[in-house]
């Protein structure tokens, strides 16, 4: 029998990767290619709530919040 990862497992792993980290803001280029460019501005992750690991609640230090739903594919 092969053990398979669950969405809960992935949610907890994402928390472990993100908790107390920062990430860059990306901007679209002004030219026609619309390539993304990393800006100097960063955002700090203040908290990752895994009370429901399938639906992570991520809060930034500036007060923004995000809900990340994890859905298994085929």
Predicted model as a PDB file, atoms N, CA, C, CB and O in Angstrom, pLDDT in the B-factor column:
MODEL        1                                                                  
ATOM      1  N   UNK A   1       0.843  -1.189   0.000  1.00 80.00           N  
ATOM      2  CA  UNK A   1       0.000   0.000   0.000  1.00 80.00           C  
ATOM      3  C   UNK A   1       0.887   1.251   0.000  1.00 80.00           C  
ATOM      4  CB  UNK A   1      -0.959  -0.001   1.229  1.00 80.00           C  
ATOM      5  O   UNK A   1       1.808   1.358   0.810  1.00 80.00           O  
ATOM      6  N   UNK A   2       0.615   2.178  -0.891  1.00 92.00           N  
ATOM      7  CA  UNK A   2       1.352   3.428  -0.987  1.00 92.00           C  
ATOM      8  C   UNK A   2       0.596   4.527  -0.260  1.00 92.00           C  
ATOM      9  CB  UNK A   2       1.588   3.814  -2.458  1.00 92.00           C  
ATOM     10  O   UNK A   2      -0.598   4.725  -0.484  1.00 92.00           O  
ATOM     11  N   UNK A   3       1.285   5.228   0.599  1.00 93.00           N  
ATOM     12  CA  UNK A   3       0.670   6.346   1.314  1.00 93.00           C  
ATOM     13  C   UNK A   3       0.691   7.561   0.394  1.00 93.00           C  
ATOM     14  CB  UNK A   3       1.416   6.645   2.667  1.00 93.00           C  
ATOM     15  O   UNK A   3       1.709   7.853  -0.233  1.00 93.00           O  
ATOM     16  N   UNK A   4      -0.434   8.270   0.315  1.00 92.00           N  
ATOM     17  CA  UNK A   4      -0.529   9.466  -0.513  1.00 92.00           C  
ATOM     18  C   UNK A   4      -0.626  10.693   0.376  1.00 92.00           C  
ATOM     19  CB  UNK A   4      -1.742   9.387  -1.464  1.00 92.00           C  
ATOM     20  O   UNK A   4      -1.219  10.658   1.455  1.00 92.00           O  
ATOM     21  N   UNK A   5      -0.032  11.775  -0.101  1.00 93.00           N  
ATOM     22  CA  UNK A   5      -0.125  13.045   0.610  1.00 93.00           C  
ATOM     23  C   UNK A   5      -1.557  13.554   0.544  1.00 93.00           C  
ATOM     24  CB  UNK A   5       0.857  14.088   0.017  1.00 93.00           C  
ATOM     25  O   UNK A   5      -2.282  13.288  -0.415  1.00 93.00           O  
ATOM     26  N   UNK A   6      -1.951  14.284   1.569  1.00 94.00           N  
ATOM     27  CA  UNK A   6      -3.290  14.875   1.608  1.00 94.00           C  
ATOM     28  C   UNK A   6      -3.183  16.386   1.457  1.00 94.00           C  
ATOM     29  CB  UNK A   6      -4.021  14.510   2.928  1.00 94.00           C  
ATOM     30  O   UNK A   6      -2.098  16.956   1.574  1.00 94.00           O  
ATOM     31  N   UNK A   7      -4.318  17.032   1.196  1.00 95.00           N  
ATOM     32  CA  UNK A   7      -4.320  18.487   1.138  1.00 95.00           C  
ATOM     33  C   UNK A   7      -3.930  19.074   2.494  1.00 95.00           C  
ATOM     34  CB  UNK A   7      -5.704  19.009   0.703  1.00 95.00           C  
ATOM     35  O   UNK A   7      -3.320  20.141   2.562  1.00 95.00           O  
ATOM     36  N   UNK A   8      -4.279  18.381   3.558  1.00 96.00           N  
ATOM     37  CA  UNK A   8      -3.876  18.813   4.906  1.00 96.00           C  
ATOM     38  C   UNK A   8      -2.363  18.815   5.036  1.00 96.00           C  
ATOM     39  CB  UNK A   8      -4.496  17.898   5.982  1.00 96.00           C  
ATOM     40  O   UNK A   8      -1.782  19.769   5.554  1.00 96.00           O  
ATOM     41  N   UNK A   9      -1.721  17.748   4.566  1.00 96.00           N  
ATOM     42  CA  UNK A   9      -0.256  17.672   4.614  1.00 96.00           C  
ATOM     43  C   UNK A   9       0.369  18.847   3.864  1.00 96.00           C  
ATOM     44  CB  UNK A   9       0.237  16.336   4.016  1.00 96.00           C  
ATOM     45  O   UNK A   9       1.313  19.474   4.347  1.00 96.00           O  
ATOM     46  N   UNK A  10      -0.168  19.136   2.680  1.00 96.00           N  
ATOM     47  CA  UNK A  10       0.370  20.236   1.881  1.00 96.00           C  
ATOM     48  C   UNK A  10       0.128  21.577   2.562  1.00 96.00           C  
ATOM     49  CB  UNK A  10      -0.255  20.237   0.484  1.00 96.00           C  
ATOM     50  O   UNK A  10       1.001  22.444   2.548  1.00 96.00           O  
ATOM     51  N   UNK A  11      -1.050  21.756   3.159  1.00 96.00           N  
ATOM     52  CA  UNK A  11      -1.344  23.000   3.873  1.00 96.00           C  
ATOM     53  C   UNK A  11      -0.374  23.247   5.008  1.00 96.00           C  
ATOM     54  CB  UNK A  11      -2.756  22.975   4.411  1.00 96.00           C  
ATOM     55  O   UNK A  11       0.081  24.374   5.205  1.00 96.00           O  
ATOM     56  N   UNK A  12      -0.054  22.211   5.753  1.00 96.00           N  
ATOM     57  CA  UNK A  12       0.901  22.357   6.857  1.00 96.00           C  
ATOM     58  C   UNK A  12       2.310  22.621   6.328  1.00 96.00           C  
ATOM     59  CB  UNK A  12       0.895  21.096   7.745  1.00 96.00           C  
ATOM     60  O   UNK A  12       3.068  23.375   6.938  1.00 96.00           O  
ATOM     61  N   UNK A  13       2.668  22.006   5.198  1.00 96.00           N  
ATOM     62  CA  UNK A  13       3.982  22.254   4.598  1.00 96.00           C  
ATOM     63  C   UNK A  13       4.091  23.702   4.114  1.00 96.00           C  
ATOM     64  CB  UNK A  13       4.234  21.280   3.425  1.00 96.00           C  
ATOM     65  O   UNK A  13       5.125  24.345   4.290  1.00 96.00           O  
ATOM     66  N   UNK A  14       3.022  24.205   3.506  1.00 96.00           N  
ATOM     67  CA  UNK A  14       3.021  25.607   3.055  1.00 96.00           C  
ATOM     68  C   UNK A  14       3.196  26.531   4.242  1.00 96.00           C  
ATOM     69  CB  UNK A  14       1.712  25.948   2.299  1.00 96.00           C  
ATOM     70  O   UNK A  14       3.953  27.498   4.166  1.00 96.00           O  
ATOM     71  N   UNK A  15       2.513  26.251   5.333  1.00 95.00           N  
ATOM     72  CA  UNK A  15       2.694  27.064   6.544  1.00 95.00           C  
ATOM     73  C   UNK A  15       4.148  27.073   6.973  1.00 95.00           C  
ATOM     74  CB  UNK A  15       1.813  26.540   7.686  1.00 95.00           C  
ATOM     75  O   UNK A  15       4.697  28.126   7.296  1.00 95.00           O  
ATOM     76  N   UNK A  16       4.776  25.899   6.979  1.00 95.00           N  
ATOM     77  CA  UNK A  16       6.168  25.805   7.401  1.00 95.00           C  
ATOM     78  C   UNK A  16       7.099  26.608   6.492  1.00 95.00           C  
ATOM     79  CB  UNK A  16       6.602  24.349   7.430  1.00 95.00           C  
ATOM     80  O   UNK A  16       8.087  27.175   6.958  1.00 95.00           O  
ATOM     81  N   UNK A  17       6.784  26.657   5.196  1.00 94.00           N  
ATOM     82  CA  UNK A  17       7.598  27.431   4.254  1.00 94.00           C  
ATOM     83  C   UNK A  17       7.375  28.929   4.386  1.00 94.00           C  
ATOM     84  CB  UNK A  17       7.299  27.000   2.838  1.00 94.00           C  
ATOM     85  O   UNK A  17       8.309  29.708   4.194  1.00 94.00           O  
ATOM     86  N   UNK A  18       6.154  29.348   4.709  1.00 94.00           N  
ATOM     87  CA  UNK A  18       5.791  30.762   4.667  1.00 94.00           C  
ATOM     88  C   UNK A  18       5.897  31.501   5.994  1.00 94.00           C  
ATOM     89  CB  UNK A  18       4.415  30.887   4.169  1.00 94.00           C  
ATOM     90  O   UNK A  18       6.159  32.704   6.004  1.00 94.00           O  
ATOM     91  N   UNK A  19       5.702  30.821   7.095  1.00 88.00           N  
ATOM     92  CA  UNK A  19       5.615  31.490   8.396  1.00 88.00           C  
ATOM     93  C   UNK A  19       6.843  32.354   8.661  1.00 88.00           C  
ATOM     94  CB  UNK A  19       5.453  30.460   9.514  1.00 88.00           C  
ATOM     95  O   UNK A  19       7.978  31.887   8.566  1.00 88.00           O  
ATOM     96  N   UNK A  20       6.598  33.617   8.994  1.00 88.00           N  
ATOM     97  CA  UNK A  20       7.643  34.596   9.334  1.00 88.00           C  
ATOM     98  C   UNK A  20       8.612  34.866   8.183  1.00 88.00           C  
ATOM     99  CB  UNK A  20       8.423  34.112  10.538  1.00 88.00           C  
ATOM    100  O   UNK A  20       9.786  35.146   8.421  1.00 88.00           O  
ATOM    101  N   UNK A  21       8.142  34.787   6.955  1.00 94.00           N  
ATOM    102  CA  UNK A  21       8.979  35.081   5.788  1.00 94.00           C  
ATOM    103  C   UNK A  21       8.466  36.337   5.104  1.00 94.00           C  
ATOM    104  CB  UNK A  21       8.994  33.886   4.794  1.00 94.00           C  
ATOM    105  O   UNK A  21       7.405  36.864   5.439  1.00 94.00           O  
ATOM    106  N   UNK A  22       9.240  36.795   4.147  1.00 95.00           N  
ATOM    107  CA  UNK A  22       8.798  37.918   3.330  1.00 95.00           C  
ATOM    108  C   UNK A  22       8.887  37.513   1.861  1.00 95.00           C  
ATOM    109  CB  UNK A  22       9.652  39.196   3.613  1.00 95.00           C  
ATOM    110  O   UNK A  22       9.577  36.559   1.500  1.00 95.00           O  
ATOM    111  N   UNK A  23       8.171  38.264   1.025  1.00 93.00           N  
ATOM    112  CA  UNK A  23       8.209  37.986  -0.400  1.00 93.00           C  
ATOM    113  C   UNK A  23       8.166  39.303  -1.160  1.00 93.00           C  
ATOM    114  CB  UNK A  23       7.037  37.064  -0.820  1.00 93.00           C  
ATOM    115  O   UNK A  23       7.720  40.328  -0.645  1.00 93.00           O  
ATOM    116  N   UNK A  24       8.638  39.248  -2.393  1.00 93.00           N  
ATOM    117  CA  UNK A  24       8.733  40.448  -3.225  1.00 93.00           C  
ATOM    118  C   UNK A  24       7.425  40.747  -3.942  1.00 93.00           C  
ATOM    119  CB  UNK A  24       9.851  40.295  -4.242  1.00 93.00           C  
ATOM    120  O   UNK A  24       6.641  39.854  -4.264  1.00 93.00           O  
ATOM    121  N   UNK A  25       7.221  42.034  -4.180  1.00 91.00           N  
ATOM    122  CA  UNK A  25       6.135  42.516  -5.021  1.00 91.00           C  
ATOM    123  C   UNK A  25       6.629  42.464  -6.466  1.00 91.00           C  
ATOM    124  CB  UNK A  25       5.682  43.974  -4.613  1.00 91.00           C  
ATOM    125  O   UNK A  25       7.765  42.848  -6.742  1.00 91.00           O  
ATOM    126  N   UNK A  26       5.799  41.998  -7.380  1.00 90.00           N  
ATOM    127  CA  UNK A  26       6.161  41.939  -8.794  1.00 90.00           C  
ATOM    128  C   UNK A  26       5.289  42.910  -9.578  1.00 90.00           C  
ATOM    129  CB  UNK A  26       6.011  40.496  -9.348  1.00 90.00           C  
ATOM    130  O   UNK A  26       4.099  43.063  -9.303  1.00 90.00           O  
ATOM    131  N   UNK A  27       5.905  43.562 -10.560  1.00 86.00           N  
ATOM    132  CA  UNK A  27       5.200  44.514 -11.402  1.00 86.00           C  
ATOM    133  C   UNK A  27       5.312  44.081 -12.851  1.00 86.00           C  
ATOM    134  CB  UNK A  27       5.754  45.940 -11.213  1.00 86.00           C  
ATOM    135  O   UNK A  27       6.311  43.484 -13.253  1.00 86.00           O  
ATOM    136  N   UNK A  28       4.283  44.383 -13.636  1.00 82.00           N  
ATOM    137  CA  UNK A  28       4.336  44.092 -15.056  1.00 82.00           C  
ATOM    138  C   UNK A  28       5.210  45.120 -15.744  1.00 82.00           C  
ATOM    139  CB  UNK A  28       2.926  44.073 -15.671  1.00 82.00           C  
ATOM    140  O   UNK A  28       5.222  46.293 -15.371  1.00 82.00           O  
ATOM    141  N   UNK A  29       5.948  44.666 -16.763  1.00 74.00           N  
ATOM    142  CA  UNK A  29       6.795  45.565 -17.523  1.00 74.00           C  
ATOM    143  C   UNK A  29       5.977  46.554 -18.331  1.00 74.00           C  
ATOM    144  CB  UNK A  29       7.704  44.780 -18.436  1.00 74.00           C  
ATOM    145  O   UNK A  29       4.824  46.290 -18.675  1.00 74.00           O  
ATOM    146  N   UNK A  30       6.574  47.685 -18.629  1.00 68.00           N  
ATOM    147  CA  UNK A  30       5.880  48.724 -19.384  1.00 68.00           C  
ATOM    148  C   UNK A  30       5.837  48.404 -20.875  1.00 68.00           C  
ATOM    149  CB  UNK A  30       6.552  50.070 -19.163  1.00 68.00           C  
ATOM    150  O   UNK A  30       5.032  48.983 -21.605  1.00 68.00           O  
ATOM    151  N   UNK A  31       6.681  47.502 -21.329  1.00 68.00           N  
ATOM    152  CA  UNK A  31       6.700  47.169 -22.747  1.00 68.00           C  
ATOM    153  C   UNK A  31       5.603  46.162 -23.099  1.00 68.00           C  
ATOM    154  CB  UNK A  31       8.067  46.615 -23.139  1.00 68.00           C  
ATOM    155  O   UNK A  31       4.843  45.739 -22.228  1.00 68.00           O  
ATOM    156  N   UNK A  32       5.526  45.789 -24.347  1.00 67.00           N  
ATOM    157  CA  UNK A  32       4.458  44.895 -24.815  1.00 67.00           C  
ATOM    158  C   UNK A  32       4.599  43.466 -24.300  1.00 67.00           C  
ATOM    159  CB  UNK A  32       4.433  44.879 -26.322  1.00 67.00           C  
ATOM    160  O   UNK A  32       3.630  42.708 -24.332  1.00 67.00           O  
ATOM    161  N   UNK A  33       5.780  43.082 -23.828  1.00 68.00           N  
ATOM    162  CA  UNK A  33       5.983  41.703 -23.388  1.00 68.00           C  
ATOM    163  C   UNK A  33       5.261  41.402 -22.077  1.00 68.00           C  
ATOM    164  CB  UNK A  33       7.465  41.423 -23.231  1.00 68.00           C  
ATOM    165  O   UNK A  33       4.962  40.244 -21.784  1.00 68.00           O  
ATOM    166  N   UNK A  34       4.986  42.422 -21.301  1.00 74.00           N  
ATOM    167  CA  UNK A  34       4.308  42.293 -20.004  1.00 74.00           C  
ATOM    168  C   UNK A  34       5.022  41.321 -19.068  1.00 74.00           C  
ATOM    169  CB  UNK A  34       2.872  41.835 -20.212  1.00 74.00           C  
ATOM    170  O   UNK A  34       4.387  40.648 -18.256  1.00 74.00           O  
ATOM    171  N   UNK A  35       6.330  41.255 -19.185  1.00 84.00           N  
ATOM    172  CA  UNK A  35       7.098  40.403 -18.277  1.00 84.00           C  
ATOM    173  C   UNK A  35       6.998  40.937 -16.861  1.00 84.00           C  
ATOM    174  CB  UNK A  35       8.573  40.316 -18.715  1.00 84.00           C  
ATOM    175  O   UNK A  35       6.895  42.146 -16.652  1.00 84.00           O  
ATOM    176  N   UNK A  36       7.027  40.040 -15.892  1.00 87.00           N  
ATOM    177  CA  UNK A  36       6.990  40.446 -14.490  1.00 87.00           C  
ATOM    178  C   UNK A  36       8.399  40.786 -14.017  1.00 87.00           C  
ATOM    179  CB  UNK A  36       6.373  39.332 -13.608  1.00 87.00           C  
ATOM    180  O   UNK A  36       9.367  40.096 -14.336  1.00 87.00           O  
ATOM    181  N   UNK A  37       8.485  41.860 -13.254  1.00 85.00           N  
ATOM    182  CA  UNK A  37       9.764  42.298 -12.711  1.00 85.00           C  
ATOM    183  C   UNK A  37       9.660  42.408 -11.198  1.00 85.00           C  
ATOM    184  CB  UNK A  37      10.196  43.648 -13.329  1.00 85.00           C  
ATOM    185  O   UNK A  37       8.691  42.955 -10.672  1.00 85.00           O  
ATOM    186  N   UNK A  38      10.655  41.889 -10.510  1.00 87.00           N  
ATOM    187  CA  UNK A  38      10.700  41.962  -9.050  1.00 87.00           C  
ATOM    188  C   UNK A  38      11.000  43.400  -8.655  1.00 87.00           C  
ATOM    189  CB  UNK A  38      11.769  40.982  -8.460  1.00 87.00           C  
ATOM    190  O   UNK A  38      11.966  43.994  -9.134  1.00 87.00           O  
ATOM    191  N   UNK A  39      10.172  43.957  -7.781  1.00 87.00           N  
ATOM    192  CA  UNK A  39      10.414  45.320  -7.314  1.00 87.00           C  
ATOM    193  C   UNK A  39      11.238  45.269  -6.034  1.00 87.00           C  
ATOM    194  CB  UNK A  39       9.074  46.078  -7.079  1.00 87.00           C  
ATOM    195  O   UNK A  39      11.567  44.192  -5.536  1.00 87.00           O  
ATOM    196  N   UNK A  40      11.561  46.421  -5.520  1.00 87.00           N  
ATOM    197  CA  UNK A  40      12.329  46.515  -4.271  1.00 87.00           C  
ATOM    198  C   UNK A  40      11.437  46.295  -3.050  1.00 87.00           C  
ATOM    199  CB  UNK A  40      13.020  47.883  -4.173  1.00 87.00           C  
ATOM    200  O   UNK A  40      11.925  45.984  -1.964  1.00 87.00           O  
ATOM    201  N   UNK A  41      10.134  46.459  -3.236  1.00 92.00           N  
ATOM    202  CA  UNK A  41       9.198  46.367  -2.115  1.00 92.00           C  
ATOM    203  C   UNK A  41       8.945  44.908  -1.746  1.00 92.00           C  
ATOM    204  CB  UNK A  41       7.870  47.067  -2.460  1.00 92.00           C  
ATOM    205  O   UNK A  41       8.765  44.053  -2.612  1.00 92.00           O  
ATOM    206  N   UNK A  42       8.936  44.646  -0.442  1.00 94.00           N  
ATOM    207  CA  UNK A  42       8.635  43.303   0.039  1.00 94.00           C  
ATOM    208  C   UNK A  42       7.458  43.355   1.002  1.00 94.00           C  
ATOM    209  CB  UNK A  42       9.868  42.673   0.722  1.00 94.00           C  
ATOM    210  O   UNK A  42       7.127  44.405   1.554  1.00 94.00           O  
ATOM    211  N   UNK A  43       6.846  42.216   1.186  1.00 96.00           N  
ATOM    212  CA  UNK A  43       5.750  42.059   2.144  1.00 96.00           C  
ATOM    213  C   UNK A  43       6.154  40.984   3.136  1.00 96.00           C  
ATOM    214  CB  UNK A  43       4.400  41.694   1.430  1.00 96.00           C  
ATOM    215  O   UNK A  43       6.753  39.977   2.758  1.00 96.00           O  
ATOM    216  N   UNK A  44       5.828  41.193   4.393  1.00 96.00           N  
ATOM    217  CA  UNK A  44       6.167  40.217   5.429  1.00 96.00           C  
ATOM    218  C   UNK A  44       4.927  39.444   5.850  1.00 96.00           C  
ATOM    219  CB  UNK A  44       6.802  40.913   6.648  1.00 96.00           C  
ATOM    220  O   UNK A  44       3.874  40.028   6.108  1.00 96.00           O  
ATOM    221  N   UNK A  45       5.062  38.133   5.915  1.00 96.00           N  
ATOM    222  CA  UNK A  45       3.967  37.284   6.366  1.00 96.00           C  
ATOM    223  C   UNK A  45       3.976  37.277   7.887  1.00 96.00           C  
ATOM    224  CB  UNK A  45       4.091  35.833   5.792  1.00 96.00           C  
ATOM    225  O   UNK A  45       4.948  36.848   8.508  1.00 96.00           O  
ATOM    226  N   UNK A  46       2.895  37.753   8.479  1.00 95.00           N  
ATOM    227  CA  UNK A  46       2.809  37.852   9.934  1.00 95.00           C  
ATOM    228  C   UNK A  46       2.287  36.563  10.551  1.00 95.00           C  
ATOM    229  CB  UNK A  46       1.914  39.017  10.332  1.00 95.00           C  
ATOM    230  O   UNK A  46       2.700  36.176  11.644  1.00 95.00           O  
ATOM    231  N   UNK A  47       1.359  35.889   9.829  1.00 94.00           N  
ATOM    232  CA  UNK A  47       0.739  34.707  10.420  1.00 94.00           C  
ATOM    233  C   UNK A  47       0.137  33.835   9.330  1.00 94.00           C  
ATOM    234  CB  UNK A  47      -0.338  35.108  11.444  1.00 94.00           C  
ATOM    235  O   UNK A  47      -0.415  34.334   8.350  1.00 94.00           O  
ATOM    236  N   UNK A  48       0.252  32.523   9.516  1.00 95.00           N  
ATOM    237  CA  UNK A  48      -0.425  31.555   8.655  1.00 95.00           C  
ATOM    238  C   UNK A  48      -1.297  30.702   9.567  1.00 95.00           C  
ATOM    239  CB  UNK A  48       0.604  30.670   7.829  1.00 95.00           C  
ATOM    240  O   UNK A  48      -0.798  29.889  10.345  1.00 95.00           O  
ATOM    241  N   UNK A  49      -2.607  30.901   9.458  1.00 96.00           N  
ATOM    242  CA  UNK A  49      -3.578  30.186  10.294  1.00 96.00           C  
ATOM    243  C   UNK A  49      -3.926  28.861   9.611  1.00 96.00           C  
ATOM    244  CB  UNK A  49      -4.872  31.052  10.533  1.00 96.00           C  
ATOM    245  O   UNK A  49      -4.479  28.845   8.512  1.00 96.00           O  
ATOM    246  N   UNK A  50      -3.599  27.762  10.272  1.00 95.00           N  
ATOM    247  CA  UNK A  50      -3.893  26.438   9.726  1.00 95.00           C  
ATOM    248  C   UNK A  50      -4.955  25.724  10.568  1.00 95.00           C  
ATOM    249  CB  UNK A  50      -2.609  25.590   9.658  1.00 95.00           C  
ATOM    250  O   UNK A  50      -4.955  24.497  10.664  1.00 95.00           O  
ATOM    251  N   UNK A  51      -5.856  26.499  11.174  1.00 96.00           N  
ATOM    252  CA  UNK A  51      -6.927  25.854  11.923  1.00 96.00           C  
ATOM    253  C   UNK A  51      -7.754  24.962  10.989  1.00 96.00           C  
ATOM    254  CB  UNK A  51      -7.827  26.914  12.606  1.00 96.00           C  
ATOM    255  O   UNK A  51      -8.355  23.982  11.430  1.00 96.00           O  
ATOM    256  N   UNK A  52      -7.778  25.307   9.704  1.00 97.00           N  
ATOM    257  CA  UNK A  52      -8.323  24.441   8.655  1.00 97.00           C  
ATOM    258  C   UNK A  52      -7.226  24.358   7.594  1.00 97.00           C  
ATOM    259  CB  UNK A  52      -9.710  25.001   8.052  1.00 97.00           C  
ATOM    260  O   UNK A  52      -7.174  25.215   6.713  1.00 97.00           O  
ATOM    261  N   UNK A  53      -6.339  23.344   7.652  1.00 95.00           N  
ATOM    262  CA  UNK A  53      -5.181  23.287   6.760  1.00 95.00           C  
ATOM    263  C   UNK A  53      -5.526  23.212   5.276  1.00 95.00           C  
ATOM    264  CB  UNK A  53      -4.347  22.113   7.119  1.00 95.00           C  
ATOM    265  O   UNK A  53      -4.649  23.424   4.438  1.00 95.00           O  
ATOM    266  N   UNK A  54      -6.777  22.916   4.928  1.00 95.00           N  
ATOM    267  CA  UNK A  54      -7.194  22.906   3.527  1.00 95.00           C  
ATOM    268  C   UNK A  54      -7.541  24.301   3.018  1.00 95.00           C  
ATOM    269  CB  UNK A  54      -8.385  21.986   3.347  1.00 95.00           C  
ATOM    270  O   UNK A  54      -7.676  24.518   1.814  1.00 95.00           O  
ATOM    271  N   UNK A  55      -7.682  25.236   3.941  1.00 96.00           N  
ATOM    272  CA  UNK A  55      -8.048  26.619   3.628  1.00 96.00           C  
ATOM    273  C   UNK A  55      -7.195  27.556   4.484  1.00 96.00           C  
ATOM    274  CB  UNK A  55      -9.578  26.872   3.874  1.00 96.00           C  
ATOM    275  O   UNK A  55      -7.661  28.081   5.495  1.00 96.00           O  
ATOM    276  N   UNK A  56      -5.967  27.757   4.079  1.00 95.00           N  
ATOM    277  CA  UNK A  56      -5.037  28.572   4.861  1.00 95.00           C  
ATOM    278  C   UNK A  56      -5.462  30.036   4.880  1.00 95.00           C  
ATOM    279  CB  UNK A  56      -3.621  28.447   4.300  1.00 95.00           C  
ATOM    280  O   UNK A  56      -5.904  30.573   3.865  1.00 95.00           O  
ATOM    281  N   UNK A  57      -5.328  30.666   6.018  1.00 97.00           N  
ATOM    282  CA  UNK A  57      -5.567  32.102   6.136  1.00 97.00           C  
ATOM    283  C   UNK A  57      -4.205  32.742   6.380  1.00 97.00           C  
ATOM    284  CB  UNK A  57      -6.600  32.445   7.300  1.00 97.00           C  
ATOM    285  O   UNK A  57      -3.568  32.509   7.408  1.00 97.00           O  
ATOM    286  N   UNK A  58      -3.775  33.546   5.425  1.00 96.00           N  
ATOM    287  CA  UNK A  58      -2.459  34.178   5.502  1.00 96.00           C  
ATOM    288  C   UNK A  58      -2.651  35.658   5.757  1.00 96.00           C  
ATOM    289  CB  UNK A  58      -1.635  33.941   4.203  1.00 96.00           C  
ATOM    290  O   UNK A  58      -3.378  36.329   5.025  1.00 96.00           O  
ATOM    291  N   UNK A  59      -1.997  36.176   6.801  1.00 96.00           N  
ATOM    292  CA  UNK A  59      -2.105  37.591   7.158  1.00 96.00           C  
ATOM    293  C   UNK A  59      -0.729  38.226   7.018  1.00 96.00           C  
ATOM    294  CB  UNK A  59      -2.663  37.775   8.611  1.00 96.00           C  
ATOM    295  O   UNK A  59       0.269  37.693   7.505  1.00 96.00           O  
ATOM    296  N   UNK A  60      -0.691  39.372   6.346  1.00 96.00           N  
ATOM    297  CA  UNK A  60       0.553  40.115   6.184  1.00 96.00           C  
ATOM    298  C   UNK A  60       0.691  41.147   7.285  1.00 96.00           C  
ATOM    299  CB  UNK A  60       0.612  40.790   4.807  1.00 96.00           C  
ATOM    300  O   UNK A  60      -0.281  41.494   7.956  1.00 96.00           O  
ATOM    301  N   UNK A  61       1.918  41.638   7.465  1.00 95.00           N  
ATOM    302  CA  UNK A  61       2.153  42.629   8.516  1.00 95.00           C  
ATOM    303  C   UNK A  61       1.464  43.958   8.234  1.00 95.00           C  
ATOM    304  CB  UNK A  61       3.636  42.857   8.685  1.00 95.00           C  
ATOM    305  O   UNK A  61       1.299  44.765   9.149  1.00 95.00           O  
ATOM    306  N   UNK A  62       1.055  44.208   6.981  1.00 96.00           N  
ATOM    307  CA  UNK A  62       0.352  45.456   6.666  1.00 96.00           C  
ATOM    308  C   UNK A  62      -1.164  45.333   6.834  1.00 96.00           C  
ATOM    309  CB  UNK A  62       0.673  45.884   5.244  1.00 96.00           C  
ATOM    310  O   UNK A  62      -1.900  46.272   6.530  1.00 96.00           O  
ATOM    311  N   UNK A  63      -1.636  44.169   7.322  1.00 96.00           N  
ATOM    312  CA  UNK A  63      -3.051  43.971   7.581  1.00 96.00           C  
ATOM    313  C   UNK A  63      -3.801  43.231   6.485  1.00 96.00           C  
ATOM    314  CB  UNK A  63      -3.688  45.277   7.796  1.00 96.00           C  
ATOM    315  O   UNK A  63      -4.927  42.785   6.705  1.00 96.00           O  
ATOM    316  N   UNK A  64      -3.200  43.092   5.313  1.00 97.00           N  
ATOM    317  CA  UNK A  64      -3.856  42.339   4.238  1.00 97.00           C  
ATOM    318  C   UNK A  64      -4.004  40.886   4.655  1.00 97.00           C  
ATOM    319  CB  UNK A  64      -3.055  42.444   2.911  1.00 97.00           C  
ATOM    320  O   UNK A  64      -3.197  40.359   5.421  1.00 97.00           O  
ATOM    321  N   UNK A  65      -5.051  40.245   4.138  1.00 97.00           N  
ATOM    322  CA  UNK A  65      -5.212  38.821   4.405  1.00 97.00           C  
ATOM    323  C   UNK A  65      -5.615  38.099   3.125  1.00 97.00           C  
ATOM    324  CB  UNK A  65      -6.261  38.587   5.515  1.00 97.00           C  
ATOM    325  O   UNK A  65      -6.240  38.677   2.236  1.00 97.00           O  
ATOM    326  N   UNK A  66      -5.248  36.839   3.053  1.00 97.00           N  
ATOM    327  CA  UNK A  66      -5.521  35.996   1.896  1.00 97.00           C  
ATOM    328  C   UNK A  66      -6.051  34.658   2.373  1.00 97.00           C  
ATOM    329  CB  UNK A  66      -4.253  35.808   1.027  1.00 97.00           C  
ATOM    330  O   UNK A  66      -5.637  34.153   3.417  1.00 97.00           O  
ATOM    331  N   UNK A  67      -6.955  34.092   1.618  1.00 98.00           N  
ATOM    332  CA  UNK A  67      -7.452  32.745   1.876  1.00 98.00           C  
ATOM    333  C   UNK A  67      -6.951  31.880   0.733  1.00 98.00           C  
ATOM    334  CB  UNK A  67      -9.034  32.703   1.998  1.00 98.00           C  
ATOM    335  O   UNK A  67      -7.240  32.153  -0.432  1.00 98.00           O  
ATOM    336  N   UNK A  68      -6.200  30.837   1.064  1.00 96.00           N  
ATOM    337  CA  UNK A  68      -5.642  29.935   0.063  1.00 96.00           C  
ATOM    338  C   UNK A  68      -6.320  28.584   0.221  1.00 96.00           C  
ATOM    339  CB  UNK A  68      -4.088  29.809   0.204  1.00 96.00           C  
ATOM    340  O   UNK A  68      -6.164  27.921   1.246  1.00 96.00           O  
ATOM    341  N   UNK A  69      -7.064  28.181  -0.784  1.00 96.00           N  
ATOM    342  CA  UNK A  69      -7.755  26.896  -0.764  1.00 96.00           C  
ATOM    343  C   UNK A  69      -6.903  25.866  -1.487  1.00 96.00           C  
ATOM    344  CB  UNK A  69      -9.161  27.004  -1.413  1.00 96.00           C  
ATOM    345  O   UNK A  69      -6.402  26.119  -2.582  1.00 96.00           O  
ATOM    346  N   UNK A  70      -6.742  24.702  -0.868  1.00 95.00           N  
ATOM    347  CA  UNK A  70      -5.962  23.633  -1.473  1.00 95.00           C  
ATOM    348  C   UNK A  70      -6.923  22.539  -1.912  1.00 95.00           C  
ATOM    349  CB  UNK A  70      -4.888  23.079  -0.484  1.00 95.00           C  
ATOM    350  O   UNK A  70      -7.661  21.974  -1.105  1.00 95.00           O  
ATOM    351  N   UNK A  71      -6.896  22.257  -3.189  1.00 95.00           N  
ATOM    352  CA  UNK A  71      -7.794  21.266  -3.770  1.00 95.00           C  
ATOM    353  C   UNK A  71      -6.940  20.247  -4.505  1.00 95.00           C  
ATOM    354  CB  UNK A  71      -8.846  21.927  -4.728  1.00 95.00           C  
ATOM    355  O   UNK A  71      -6.112  20.616  -5.337  1.00 95.00           O  
ATOM    356  N   UNK A  72      -7.132  18.978  -4.206  1.00 93.00           N  
ATOM    357  CA  UNK A  72      -6.368  17.927  -4.854  1.00 93.00           C  
ATOM    358  C   UNK A  72      -6.804  17.780  -6.306  1.00 93.00           C  
ATOM    359  CB  UNK A  72      -6.532  16.597  -4.105  1.00 93.00           C  
ATOM    360  O   UNK A  72      -7.988  17.874  -6.632  1.00 93.00           O  
ATOM    361  N   UNK A  73      -5.822  17.548  -7.166  1.00 90.00           N  
ATOM    362  CA  UNK A  73      -6.108  17.296  -8.577  1.00 90.00           C  
ATOM    363  C   UNK A  73      -6.240  15.800  -8.839  1.00 90.00           C  
ATOM    364  CB  UNK A  73      -5.009  17.897  -9.468  1.00 90.00           C  
ATOM    365  O   UNK A  73      -6.228  14.979  -7.922  1.00 90.00           O  
ATOM    366  N   UNK A  74      -6.362  15.489 -10.076  1.00 77.00           N  
ATOM    367  CA  UNK A  74      -6.495  14.079 -10.447  1.00 77.00           C  
ATOM    368  C   UNK A  74      -5.172  13.381 -10.458  1.00 77.00           C  
ATOM    369  CB  UNK A  74      -7.143  13.943 -11.793  1.00 77.00           C  
ATOM    370  O   UNK A  74      -5.107  12.187 -10.751  1.00 77.00           O  
TER     371      UNK A  74                                                      
ENDMDL                                                                          
END                                                                             
